[in-house]
Amino acid sequence: MGLAEITARVSAAEAAAGRAPGSVALIAVSKVQPPERVVAVLEAGQRLFGENYVQETAGKWPDWRAEYPGARVHMIGPLQTNKARQAVELFDAIHTLDRPSLATKLANLAQMRGASPELFVQVNTGAEPQKAGLLPAAVDRFIAEVRAMDLPLRGLMCIPPEAEDPAPHFAALADMAARNGLSGLSMGMSSDFEAAIAAGATHVRVGSAIFGAREYNAQG
Ligand SMILES: *Cc1c(COP(=O)(O)O)cnc(C)c1O
């Protein structure tokens, strides 16, 4: 289990970047992992997790939340509008707000419930056709729309193109956040979280480096 090593590397990257200790939240991405691996990480004291699928989260996290007080789960996968109602009950934050129809739905749910998960707007910094997220040119306007709906907008999120140096994408996301007065930056995964921390990440999403490789076939 790689939790201790990754926690140490997050701390070292904070220090190297001159950032305050504890200023970066480590999200342990537990999607598709066997339950015993997730329980081991919970037992080791980790309390912040990331999941990609509403159904999978509904199946496993209500029990773990009851068993491990303080456990929090962030949605980091694409969210269908027709699953938003379930998602706001299951998640403490949603990192993948990427379109007006979803914002409207979340705003309606927030009004009804008197509460909303914290939100990150996903930005497609590489303008990849197959990838979710707002194009960079559309971000400022969308942020203004989300703010006008009185939603708790925390920051921006990106997944840089796999074949590219992620650093310019992290820097671009940090610029967009700064010019919009947003403090949250969800960026960095197993292979590049240290570069993300150097660029100002407040939330890194690390899966396989903590839990080991995901075995999609083994999922029941
Ligand atoms: C799966 C996933 C991660 C974790 O990826 P690893 O490479 O296993 O660290 C991070 N962010 C998002 C959006 C993901 O879907």
py3Dmol code that shows the C-alpha trace and the ligand (Angstrom):
import py3Dmol

protein = """\
ATOM      1  CA  MET A   1       0.000   0.000   0.000  1.00  0.00           C
ATOM      2  CA  GLY A   2       1.530   3.285  -1.110  1.00  0.00           C
ATOM      3  CA  LEU A   3      -0.324   5.757   1.086  1.00  0.00           C
ATOM      4  CA  ALA A   4       2.574   6.581   3.404  1.00  0.00           C
ATOM      5  CA  GLU A   5       4.953   7.116   0.512  1.00  0.00           C
ATOM      6  CA  ILE A   6       2.533   9.327  -1.396  1.00  0.00           C
ATOM      7  CA  THR A   7       1.690  11.362   1.712  1.00  0.00           C
ATOM      8  CA  ALA A   8       5.410  11.912   2.250  1.00  0.00           C
ATOM      9  CA  ARG A   9       5.907  12.936  -1.375  1.00  0.00           C
ATOM     10  CA  VAL A  10       2.996  15.415  -1.149  1.00  0.00           C
ATOM     11  CA  SER A  11       4.617  16.975   1.946  1.00  0.00           C
ATOM     12  CA  ALA A  12       7.996  17.141   0.241  1.00  0.00           C
ATOM     13  CA  ALA A  13       6.465  18.768  -2.843  1.00  0.00           C
ATOM     14  CA  GLU A  14       4.674  21.337  -0.648  1.00  0.00           C
ATOM     15  CA  ALA A  15       7.963  22.199   1.024  1.00  0.00           C
ATOM     16  CA  ALA A  16       9.876  22.335  -2.271  1.00  0.00           C
ATOM     17  CA  ALA A  17       7.301  24.756  -3.676  1.00  0.00           C
ATOM     18  CA  GLY A  18       7.363  26.940  -0.556  1.00  0.00           C
ATOM     19  CA  ARG A  19       3.771  26.009   0.186  1.00  0.00           C
ATOM     20  CA  ALA A  20       2.395  25.678   3.712  1.00  0.00           C
ATOM     21  CA  PRO A  21       2.345  22.146   5.181  1.00  0.00           C
ATOM     22  CA  GLY A  22      -1.103  20.654   4.654  1.00  0.00           C
ATOM     23  CA  SER A  23      -2.088  23.142   1.949  1.00  0.00           C
ATOM     24  CA  VAL A  24      -2.565  20.322  -0.577  1.00  0.00           C
ATOM     25  CA  ALA A  25      -5.435  17.871  -0.078  1.00  0.00           C
ATOM     26  CA  LEU A  26      -4.597  14.327  -1.156  1.00  0.00           C
ATOM     27  CA  ILE A  27      -7.625  12.668  -2.757  1.00  0.00           C
ATOM     28  CA  ALA A  28      -7.180   8.884  -2.780  1.00  0.00           C
ATOM     29  CA  VAL A  29      -8.926   7.774  -5.975  1.00  0.00           C
ATOM     30  CA  SER A  30     -10.546   4.454  -5.089  1.00  0.00           C
ATOM     31  CA  LYS A  31     -12.625   3.794  -8.206  1.00  0.00           C
ATOM     32  CA  VAL A  32     -12.769   0.137  -9.218  1.00  0.00           C
ATOM     33  CA  GLN A  33     -10.374  -0.906  -6.426  1.00  0.00           C
ATOM     34  CA  PRO A  34     -11.112  -4.063  -4.430  1.00  0.00           C
ATOM     35  CA  PRO A  35     -12.809  -3.170  -1.110  1.00  0.00           C
ATOM     36  CA  GLU A  36     -10.004  -4.634   0.987  1.00  0.00           C
ATOM     37  CA  ARG A  37      -7.531  -2.153  -0.513  1.00  0.00           C
ATOM     38  CA  VAL A  38      -9.827   0.786   0.260  1.00  0.00           C
ATOM     39  CA  VAL A  39     -10.409  -0.448   3.808  1.00  0.00           C
ATOM     40  CA  ALA A  40      -6.652  -0.736   4.336  1.00  0.00           C
ATOM     41  CA  VAL A  41      -6.238   2.914   3.341  1.00  0.00           C
ATOM     42  CA  LEU A  42      -9.144   3.944   5.591  1.00  0.00           C
ATOM     43  CA  GLU A  43      -7.562   1.998   8.457  1.00  0.00           C
ATOM     44  CA  ALA A  44      -4.297   3.838   7.795  1.00  0.00           C
ATOM     45  CA  GLY A  45      -6.131   7.093   8.478  1.00  0.00           C
ATOM     46  CA  GLN A  46      -6.871   8.488   5.022  1.00  0.00           C
ATOM     47  CA  ARG A  47     -10.266  10.231   5.002  1.00  0.00           C
ATOM     48  CA  LEU A  48     -10.538  11.930   1.605  1.00  0.00           C
ATOM     49  CA  PHE A  49     -11.383   9.788  -1.428  1.00  0.00           C
ATOM     50  CA  GLY A  50     -12.307  10.236  -5.076  1.00  0.00           C
ATOM     51  CA  GLU A  51     -14.760   8.196  -7.104  1.00  0.00           C
ATOM     52  CA  ASN A  52     -15.816   8.304 -10.765  1.00  0.00           C
ATOM     53  CA  TYR A  53     -19.130   6.471 -10.810  1.00  0.00           C
ATOM     54  CA  VAL A  54     -22.356   7.284  -8.977  1.00  0.00           C
ATOM     55  CA  GLN A  55     -23.564   3.673  -8.875  1.00  0.00           C
ATOM     56  CA  GLU A  56     -20.286   2.316  -7.516  1.00  0.00           C
ATOM     57  CA  THR A  57     -20.180   5.040  -4.856  1.00  0.00           C
ATOM     58  CA  ALA A  58     -23.766   4.336  -3.792  1.00  0.00           C
ATOM     59  CA  GLY A  59     -22.840   0.684  -3.376  1.00  0.00           C
ATOM     60  CA  LYS A  60     -19.866   1.094  -1.097  1.00  0.00           C
ATOM     61  CA  TRP A  61     -19.543   4.505   0.554  1.00  0.00           C
ATOM     62  CA  PRO A  62     -22.651   4.827   2.753  1.00  0.00           C
ATOM     63  CA  ASP A  63     -21.404   1.919   4.908  1.00  0.00           C
ATOM     64  CA  TRP A  64     -17.813   3.159   5.015  1.00  0.00           C
ATOM     65  CA  ARG A  65     -18.931   6.668   5.933  1.00  0.00           C
ATOM     66  CA  ALA A  66     -20.830   5.211   8.893  1.00  0.00           C
ATOM     67  CA  GLU A  67     -17.867   3.092   9.907  1.00  0.00           C
ATOM     68  CA  TYR A  68     -15.144   5.739   9.429  1.00  0.00           C
ATOM     69  CA  PRO A  69     -16.288   9.117  10.783  1.00  0.00           C
ATOM     70  CA  GLY A  70     -14.941  12.044   8.832  1.00  0.00           C
ATOM     71  CA  ALA A  71     -14.687  10.119   5.577  1.00  0.00           C
ATOM     72  CA  ARG A  72     -15.381  12.375   2.587  1.00  0.00           C
ATOM     73  CA  VAL A  73     -15.874  11.476  -1.057  1.00  0.00           C
ATOM     74  CA  HIS A  74     -15.357  13.700  -4.093  1.00  0.00           C
ATOM     75  CA  MET A  75     -16.894  13.022  -7.503  1.00  0.00           C
ATOM     76  CA  ILE A  76     -14.148  13.230 -10.144  1.00  0.00           C
ATOM     77  CA  GLY A  77     -15.823  11.429 -13.062  1.00  0.00           C
ATOM     78  CA  PRO A  78     -18.263  12.745 -15.675  1.00  0.00           C
ATOM     79  CA  LEU A  79     -21.688  13.392 -14.162  1.00  0.00           C
ATOM     80  CA  GLN A  80     -24.875  12.796 -16.115  1.00  0.00           C
ATOM     81  CA  THR A  81     -27.572  15.329 -15.334  1.00  0.00           C
ATOM     82  CA  ASN A  82     -30.057  12.550 -14.539  1.00  0.00           C
ATOM     83  CA  LYS A  83     -27.707  11.302 -11.795  1.00  0.00           C
ATOM     84  CA  ALA A  84     -27.207  14.725 -10.205  1.00  0.00           C
ATOM     85  CA  ARG A  85     -29.883  14.178  -7.566  1.00  0.00           C
ATOM     86  CA  GLN A  86     -28.182  11.021  -6.342  1.00  0.00           C
ATOM     87  CA  ALA A  87     -24.748  12.619  -6.638  1.00  0.00           C
ATOM     88  CA  VAL A  88     -25.488  15.562  -4.340  1.00  0.00           C
ATOM     89  CA  GLU A  89     -26.479  13.088  -1.612  1.00  0.00           C
ATOM     90  CA  LEU A  90     -23.347  10.959  -2.044  1.00  0.00           C
ATOM     91  CA  PHE A  91     -20.553  13.474  -2.594  1.00  0.00           C
ATOM     92  CA  ASP A  92     -18.964  16.285  -0.595  1.00  0.00           C
ATOM     93  CA  ALA A  93     -17.603  17.901  -3.748  1.00  0.00           C
ATOM     94  CA  ILE A  94     -18.045  17.551  -7.500  1.00  0.00           C
ATOM     95  CA  HIS A  95     -14.979  18.262  -9.664  1.00  0.00           C
ATOM     96  CA  THR A  96     -16.632  17.814 -13.049  1.00  0.00           C
ATOM     97  CA  LEU A  97     -19.090  20.661 -13.540  1.00  0.00           C
ATOM     98  CA  ASP A  98     -18.753  21.292 -17.269  1.00  0.00           C
ATOM     99  CA  ARG A  99     -22.022  22.576 -18.727  1.00  0.00           C
ATOM    100  CA  PRO A 100     -24.897  24.964 -18.072  1.00  0.00           C
ATOM    101  CA  SER A 101     -27.566  22.232 -17.937  1.00  0.00           C
ATOM    102  CA  LEU A 102     -25.726  20.508 -15.075  1.00  0.00           C
ATOM    103  CA  ALA A 103     -25.214  23.826 -13.260  1.00  0.00           C
ATOM    104  CA  THR A 104     -28.936  24.577 -13.508  1.00  0.00           C
ATOM    105  CA  LYS A 105     -29.789  21.136 -12.154  1.00  0.00           C
ATOM    106  CA  LEU A 106     -27.338  21.496  -9.261  1.00  0.00           C
ATOM    107  CA  ALA A 107     -28.703  24.968  -8.484  1.00  0.00           C
ATOM    108  CA  ASN A 108     -32.248  23.594  -8.300  1.00  0.00           C
ATOM    109  CA  LEU A 109     -31.122  20.787  -6.012  1.00  0.00           C
ATOM    110  CA  ALA A 110     -29.192  23.257  -3.822  1.00  0.00           C
ATOM    111  CA  GLN A 111     -32.325  25.367  -3.402  1.00  0.00           C
ATOM    112  CA  MET A 112     -34.439  22.362  -2.440  1.00  0.00           C
ATOM    113  CA  ARG A 113     -31.884  20.904  -0.036  1.00  0.00           C
ATOM    114  CA  GLY A 114     -30.471  24.132   1.354  1.00  0.00           C
ATOM    115  CA  ALA A 115     -26.998  22.721   0.729  1.00  0.00           C
ATOM    116  CA  SER A 116     -24.701  21.830  -2.133  1.00  0.00           C
ATOM    117  CA  PRO A 117     -21.426  19.982  -2.573  1.00  0.00           C
ATOM    118  CA  GLU A 118     -18.494  22.260  -3.316  1.00  0.00           C
ATOM    119  CA  LEU A 119     -17.967  22.564  -7.052  1.00  0.00           C
ATOM    120  CA  PHE A 120     -15.011  22.632  -9.410  1.00  0.00           C
ATOM    121  CA  VAL A 121     -15.409  23.563 -13.056  1.00  0.00           C
ATOM    122  CA  GLN A 122     -13.645  21.086 -15.333  1.00  0.00           C
ATOM    123  CA  VAL A 123     -11.547  22.690 -18.065  1.00  0.00           C
ATOM    124  CA  ASN A 124     -10.404  20.857 -21.185  1.00  0.00           C
ATOM    125  CA  THR A 125      -7.034  22.640 -21.244  1.00  0.00           C
ATOM    126  CA  GLY A 126      -5.804  20.596 -24.205  1.00  0.00           C
ATOM    127  CA  ALA A 127      -9.012  21.162 -26.210  1.00  0.00           C
ATOM    128  CA  GLU A 128      -9.186  17.396 -26.819  1.00  0.00           C
ATOM    129  CA  PRO A 129     -12.362  16.462 -28.711  1.00  0.00           C
ATOM    130  CA  GLN A 130     -12.995  13.274 -26.721  1.00  0.00           C
ATOM    131  CA  LYS A 131     -12.502  14.898 -23.328  1.00  0.00           C
ATOM    132  CA  ALA A 132     -15.079  16.550 -21.076  1.00  0.00           C
ATOM    133  CA  GLY A 133     -14.655  20.063 -19.788  1.00  0.00           C
ATOM    134  CA  LEU A 134     -15.093  23.645 -20.914  1.00  0.00           C
ATOM    135  CA  LEU A 135     -12.794  24.973 -23.592  1.00  0.00           C
ATOM    136  CA  PRO A 136     -10.445  27.566 -22.080  1.00  0.00           C
ATOM    137  CA  ALA A 137     -12.068  30.401 -24.035  1.00  0.00           C
ATOM    138  CA  ALA A 138     -15.465  29.606 -22.496  1.00  0.00           C
ATOM    139  CA  VAL A 139     -14.338  29.394 -18.883  1.00  0.00           C
ATOM    140  CA  ASP A 140     -14.681  32.988 -17.640  1.00  0.00           C
ATOM    141  CA  ARG A 141     -18.229  33.318 -18.900  1.00  0.00           C
ATOM    142  CA  PHE A 142     -19.283  29.947 -17.462  1.00  0.00           C
ATOM    143  CA  ILE A 143     -17.831  30.837 -14.059  1.00  0.00           C
ATOM    144  CA  ALA A 144     -19.902  34.019 -14.058  1.00  0.00           C
ATOM    145  CA  GLU A 145     -23.017  31.989 -14.878  1.00  0.00           C
ATOM    146  CA  VAL A 146     -22.346  29.518 -12.076  1.00  0.00           C
ATOM    147  CA  ARG A 147     -21.768  32.348  -9.603  1.00  0.00           C
ATOM    148  CA  ALA A 148     -25.021  33.996 -10.654  1.00  0.00           C
ATOM    149  CA  MET A 149     -26.780  30.750  -9.669  1.00  0.00           C
ATOM    150  CA  ASP A 150     -25.412  31.123  -6.151  1.00  0.00           C
ATOM    151  CA  LEU A 151     -23.589  27.786  -6.271  1.00  0.00           C
ATOM    152  CA  PRO A 152     -20.541  27.161  -4.027  1.00  0.00           C
ATOM    153  CA  LEU A 153     -17.798  27.331  -6.626  1.00  0.00           C
ATOM    154  CA  ARG A 154     -14.462  26.317  -5.152  1.00  0.00           C
ATOM    155  CA  GLY A 155     -12.148  26.141  -8.137  1.00  0.00           C
ATOM    156  CA  LEU A 156     -11.098  24.561 -11.415  1.00  0.00           C
ATOM    157  CA  MET A 157     -10.102  21.037 -12.411  1.00  0.00           C
ATOM    158  CA  CYS A 158      -8.199  19.636 -15.397  1.00  0.00           C
ATOM    159  CA  ILE A 159      -6.856  16.397 -16.842  1.00  0.00           C
ATOM    160  CA  PRO A 160      -3.986  17.314 -19.202  1.00  0.00           C
ATOM    161  CA  PRO A 161      -3.498  15.381 -22.466  1.00  0.00           C
ATOM    162  CA  GLU A 162      -1.714  12.114 -21.750  1.00  0.00           C
ATOM    163  CA  ALA A 163       1.091  12.523 -24.261  1.00  0.00           C
ATOM    164  CA  GLU A 164       2.053  16.082 -23.303  1.00  0.00           C
ATOM    165  CA  ASP A 165       4.096  17.751 -20.605  1.00  0.00           C
ATOM    166  CA  PRO A 166       1.403  18.588 -18.049  1.00  0.00           C
ATOM    167  CA  ALA A 167       3.190  21.653 -16.617  1.00  0.00           C
ATOM    168  CA  PRO A 168       1.874  24.212 -19.155  1.00  0.00           C
ATOM    169  CA  HIS A 169      -1.652  22.867 -18.621  1.00  0.00           C
ATOM    170  CA  PHE A 170      -1.319  23.218 -14.847  1.00  0.00           C
ATOM    171  CA  ALA A 171       0.008  26.759 -15.281  1.00  0.00           C
ATOM    172  CA  ALA A 172      -2.841  27.672 -17.628  1.00  0.00           C
ATOM    173  CA  LEU A 173      -5.431  26.358 -15.171  1.00  0.00           C
ATOM    174  CA  ALA A 174      -3.798  28.303 -12.332  1.00  0.00           C
ATOM    175  CA  ASP A 175      -3.975  31.495 -14.435  1.00  0.00           C
ATOM    176  CA  MET A 176      -7.678  30.961 -15.186  1.00  0.00           C
ATOM    177  CA  ALA A 177      -8.399  30.409 -11.505  1.00  0.00           C
ATOM    178  CA  ALA A 178      -6.401  33.446 -10.395  1.00  0.00           C
ATOM    179  CA  ARG A 179      -8.025  35.844 -12.829  1.00  0.00           C
ATOM    180  CA  ASN A 180     -11.445  34.626 -11.660  1.00  0.00           C
ATOM    181  CA  GLY A 181     -10.627  34.865  -7.961  1.00  0.00           C
ATOM    182  CA  LEU A 182     -10.881  31.111  -7.366  1.00  0.00           C
ATOM    183  CA  SER A 183      -8.586  29.446  -4.830  1.00  0.00           C
ATOM    184  CA  GLY A 184      -9.167  25.755  -5.610  1.00  0.00           C
ATOM    185  CA  LEU A 185      -7.055  23.877  -8.162  1.00  0.00           C
ATOM    186  CA  SER A 186      -7.812  20.174  -8.669  1.00  0.00           C
ATOM    187  CA  MET A 187      -4.945  18.901 -10.775  1.00  0.00           C
ATOM    188  CA  GLY A 188      -2.286  16.201 -10.712  1.00  0.00           C
ATOM    189  CA  MET A 189      -2.584  12.401 -10.736  1.00  0.00           C
ATOM    190  CA  SER A 190      -0.236   9.497  -9.932  1.00  0.00           C
ATOM    191  CA  SER A 191       2.266  10.386 -12.631  1.00  0.00           C
ATOM    192  CA  ASP A 192       2.393  14.154 -12.221  1.00  0.00           C
ATOM    193  CA  PHE A 193       1.088  15.293  -8.821  1.00  0.00           C
ATOM    194  CA  GLU A 194       4.409  16.827  -7.808  1.00  0.00           C
ATOM    195  CA  ALA A 195       4.453  19.045 -10.899  1.00  0.00           C
ATOM    196  CA  ALA A 196       0.860  20.004 -10.100  1.00  0.00           C
ATOM    197  CA  ILE A 197       1.783  20.970  -6.538  1.00  0.00           C
ATOM    198  CA  ALA A 198       4.646  23.096  -7.880  1.00  0.00           C
ATOM    199  CA  ALA A 199       2.070  24.866 -10.079  1.00  0.00           C
ATOM    200  CA  GLY A 200      -0.312  25.530  -7.167  1.00  0.00           C
ATOM    201  CA  ALA A 201      -2.605  22.488  -6.918  1.00  0.00           C
ATOM    202  CA  THR A 202      -4.805  22.482  -3.815  1.00  0.00           C
ATOM    203  CA  HIS A 203      -6.277  19.015  -4.562  1.00  0.00           C
ATOM    204  CA  VAL A 204      -4.297  16.172  -6.143  1.00  0.00           C
ATOM    205  CA  ARG A 205      -6.156  13.045  -7.303  1.00  0.00           C
ATOM    206  CA  VAL A 206      -3.948   9.997  -6.858  1.00  0.00           C
ATOM    207  CA  GLY A 207      -5.220   6.488  -7.521  1.00  0.00           C
ATOM    208  CA  SER A 208      -2.883   3.776  -8.736  1.00  0.00           C
ATOM    209  CA  ALA A 209       0.187   5.122  -6.889  1.00  0.00           C
ATOM    210  CA  ILE A 210      -1.702   4.563  -3.614  1.00  0.00           C
ATOM    211  CA  PHE A 211      -3.798   1.478  -4.334  1.00  0.00           C
ATOM    212  CA  GLY A 212      -1.929  -0.281  -7.118  1.00  0.00           C
ATOM    213  CA  ALA A 213      -3.102  -0.772 -10.683  1.00  0.00           C
ATOM    214  CA  ARG A 214      -6.841  -0.855 -11.335  1.00  0.00           C
ATOM    215  CA  GLU A 215      -8.127  -4.181 -12.643  1.00  0.00           C
ATOM    216  CA  TYR A 216     -11.290  -3.262 -14.500  1.00  0.00           C
ATOM    217  CA  ASN A 217     -12.020  -6.895 -15.424  1.00  0.00           C
ATOM    218  CA  ALA A 218     -12.089  -7.940 -11.797  1.00  0.00           C
ATOM    219  CA  GLN A 219     -14.947  -5.598 -10.927  1.00  0.00           C
ATOM    220  CA  GLY A 220     -18.079  -7.520  -9.987  1.00  0.00           C
TER     221      GLY A 220
END
"""
ligand_1 = """\
15
LIG
C -8.854 7.745 -12.249
C -8.615 9.198 -12.112
C -7.539 9.695 -11.345
C -6.484 8.808 -10.704
O -5.638 8.325 -11.691
P -4.242 7.599 -11.312
O -3.453 7.696 -12.553
O -4.605 6.211 -10.924
O -3.646 8.368 -10.201
C -7.438 11.061 -11.196
N -8.320 11.916 -11.765
C -9.351 11.479 -12.505
C -10.293 12.454 -13.103
C -9.527 10.113 -12.715
O -10.557 9.691 -13.474
"""
view = py3Dmol.view(width=600, height=400)
view.addModel(protein, "pdb")
view.setStyle({"model": 0}, {"cartoon": {"style": "trace"}})
view.addModel(ligand_1, "xyz")
view.setStyle({"model": 1}, {"stick": {}})
view.zoomTo()
view.show()
